[in-house]
Amino acid sequence: MKKIGAFLLGAVFAVLFSAPGVFAGSGGEKPTALGALASLSPSPSVPDAPPPAAVPVPRCDEFIRAIEPGSDLAPKVEDPVRVKAILKLVSDIYYNVQLPYSQDGTTFTNKEKRLPPQPLGFYKEYTLITGDAPHTVVIGGKTYKVAPDQGRRGSERVVIGGGSELYYSPDHYVTFIRLTVVR
């Protein structure tokens, strides 16, 4: 398919730059393609403007939006250790601070289908480090059991969807609680 596209593009240029009268040069000679483009004058209605500023193009794994750091979470998380840990993690992600585990920021595939369906790469997972926090947490008046640690990363995770949706999992992806950062 690429060969056909390149062939067609070459054919169009050949026709344009070899047809008599298409790009008439001075004295009737056929100009080169570069000469023909250089001889075109800008439209008089367009004022001279400075060149546009360079716009950084995000990598395909970066999101345009990001959850901004804040001072609290909603619904109410009744565990100050976890609130502090989640808010610190959100802040570290926002400010691009190096996180301790290589899995942090990798694609969460949602294979359990417990989050709304989205294209692969939409969800990113992060390790939530809570230290000696209790093994239950009350969020929005409901009590959740925190799963026992399953290794050095523990069992608690934060998943961010599309750079703007925040989910907390106290039990290694069995339960997800949607949270909002309050500023």
C-alpha positions as CSV (number, residue, x, y, z in Angstrom):
1,M,0.0,0.0,0.0
2,K,2.9,2.4,0.8
3,K,4.5,1.7,-2.6
4,I,1.2,2.6,-4.4
5,G,0.9,5.9,-2.3
6,A,4.5,6.8,-3.1
7,F,4.0,6.0,-6.8
8,L,0.9,8.2,-7.0
9,L,2.5,11.1,-5.2
10,G,5.5,10.9,-7.6
11,A,3.1,10.8,-10.5
12,V,1.2,13.9,-9.3
13,F,4.5,15.9,-9.0
14,A,5.7,14.7,-12.4
15,V,2.5,15.9,-14.0
16,L,2.4,19.2,-12.2
17,F,6.0,20.1,-12.8
18,S,6.2,18.9,-16.4
19,A,2.9,20.3,-17.7
20,P,3.5,23.4,-19.9
21,G,2.1,26.6,-18.4
22,V,1.5,25.2,-14.9
23,F,4.5,26.9,-13.4
24,A,5.6,29.3,-16.1
25,G,9.1,30.7,-15.4
26,S,10.7,33.8,-16.9
27,G,11.5,33.3,-20.6
28,G,9.2,30.3,-21.0
29,E,11.7,27.7,-19.5
30,K,10.4,25.1,-17.2
31,P,11.4,25.8,-13.6
32,T,12.4,23.1,-11.2
33,A,10.0,22.2,-8.5
34,L,12.0,24.1,-5.9
35,G,12.2,27.1,-8.2
36,A,8.5,27.0,-8.8
37,L,7.7,27.0,-5.1
38,A,10.2,29.8,-4.4
39,S,8.7,32.0,-7.1
40,L,5.2,31.9,-5.5
41,S,4.5,35.1,-3.7
42,P,2.6,35.2,-0.4
43,S,-0.9,36.4,-0.4
44,P,-1.0,40.2,0.1
45,S,-3.8,39.9,2.6
46,V,-1.7,37.9,5.1
47,P,0.5,40.2,7.2
48,D,4.0,39.2,8.1
49,A,3.7,37.3,11.4
50,P,6.3,35.7,13.6
51,P,6.8,32.0,13.2
52,P,4.5,29.9,15.4
53,A,6.0,28.8,18.7
54,A,7.0,25.2,18.9
55,V,4.3,23.1,20.5
56,P,5.5,20.1,22.4
57,V,3.9,16.9,21.1
58,P,3.1,14.5,23.9
59,R,4.3,10.9,23.6
60,C,1.5,8.5,23.0
61,D,1.8,7.3,26.7
62,E,1.4,10.7,28.1
63,F,-2.0,12.3,28.9
64,I,-2.9,15.9,28.2
65,R,-4.7,16.2,31.6
66,A,-3.3,15.3,35.0
67,I,-4.9,15.1,38.4
68,E,-3.6,18.2,40.2
69,P,-2.4,17.8,43.8
70,G,-4.9,18.8,46.6
71,S,-5.6,18.8,50.3
72,D,-8.2,16.1,50.7
73,L,-10.2,13.3,49.0
74,A,-13.9,12.8,48.3
75,P,-15.7,10.7,49.3
76,K,-14.2,11.1,52.8
77,V,-11.4,8.6,53.5
78,E,-11.3,8.2,57.3
79,D,-7.7,7.2,57.6
80,P,-5.2,10.1,57.6
81,V,-2.3,7.8,56.8
82,R,-4.0,6.7,53.5
83,V,-5.2,10.2,52.7
84,K,-1.6,11.5,53.0
85,A,-0.2,8.6,51.0
86,I,-2.7,9.0,48.2
87,L,-2.3,12.8,48.0
88,K,1.5,12.4,48.0
89,L,1.4,9.8,45.2
90,V,-0.9,12.1,43.1
91,S,1.5,15.0,43.7
92,D,4.5,12.9,42.8
93,I,2.8,11.8,39.6
94,Y,1.8,15.3,38.7
95,Y,5.3,16.7,39.3
96,N,7.0,13.7,37.6
97,V,8.9,12.6,40.7
98,Q,10.7,9.3,40.3
99,L,8.6,6.6,41.9
100,P,10.2,3.6,43.8
101,Y,8.9,0.7,41.7
102,S,9.5,0.0,38.0
103,Q,5.8,-1.1,37.7
104,D,4.6,2.4,38.7
105,G,3.1,4.2,35.7
106,T,2.8,1.0,33.6
107,T,-0.4,0.2,31.8
108,F,-3.1,-1.4,33.9
109,T,-4.9,-3.8,31.5
110,N,-8.2,-4.0,33.4
111,K,-8.4,-7.7,32.6
112,E,-10.8,-8.3,35.5
113,K,-13.1,-5.7,33.8
114,R,-13.8,-4.0,37.1
115,L,-13.3,-0.5,35.7
116,P,-15.2,1.0,32.8
117,P,-14.0,-0.4,29.5
118,Q,-11.3,1.9,27.8
119,P,-8.7,1.5,25.2
120,L,-5.5,-0.3,26.2
121,G,-3.1,2.3,27.8
122,F,-5.9,4.4,29.3
123,Y,-5.3,3.1,32.8
124,K,-2.0,3.4,34.6
125,E,-1.2,1.6,37.9
126,Y,0.8,2.8,40.9
127,T,1.9,1.3,44.2
128,L,0.4,2.9,47.3
129,I,2.8,2.8,50.2
130,T,0.9,3.0,53.5
131,G,3.4,1.6,56.0
132,D,1.8,0.4,59.1
133,A,-1.7,1.6,58.3
134,P,-4.7,-0.4,59.6
135,H,-6.0,-3.3,57.6
136,T,-9.4,-1.7,57.2
137,V,-10.3,1.6,55.7
138,V,-13.5,3.6,55.9
139,I,-14.4,5.5,52.7
140,G,-17.7,7.3,52.4
141,G,-19.0,5.5,55.5
142,K,-18.3,2.1,54.1
143,T,-15.6,-0.2,55.6
144,Y,-13.2,-2.0,53.2
145,K,-10.8,-4.7,54.2
146,V,-7.2,-4.2,53.0
147,A,-5.7,-7.3,51.6
148,P,-2.6,-8.8,53.2
149,D,0.7,-7.7,51.6
150,Q,1.5,-9.8,48.6
151,G,5.2,-9.0,48.5
152,R,7.4,-5.9,48.9
153,R,4.9,-3.6,47.0
154,G,2.0,-4.5,49.3
155,S,-1.5,-4.9,48.1
156,E,-2.9,-1.4,47.8
157,R,-2.9,0.3,44.4
158,V,-4.0,3.5,42.8
159,V,-5.1,3.4,39.1
160,I,-5.4,6.6,37.1
161,G,-7.5,6.6,34.0
162,G,-6.9,9.0,31.2
163,G,-4.9,11.3,33.5
164,S,-8.1,12.4,35.2
165,E,-9.9,9.5,36.9
166,L,-8.5,8.3,40.3
167,Y,-9.3,4.8,41.6
168,Y,-8.1,3.3,44.9
169,S,-7.9,-0.5,45.3
170,P,-7.4,-1.6,48.9
171,D,-7.3,-5.3,47.9
172,H,-5.1,-5.7,44.9
173,Y,-7.6,-4.9,42.1
174,V,-10.6,-6.8,43.6
175,T,-12.4,-3.5,44.6
176,F,-12.0,-0.1,43.1
177,I,-13.2,3.1,44.8
178,R,-13.4,6.2,42.7
179,L,-11.9,9.2,44.5
180,T,-11.7,12.9,43.7
181,V,-8.9,15.1,44.8
182,V,-10.2,18.2,46.6
183,R,-8.1,21.4,46.4
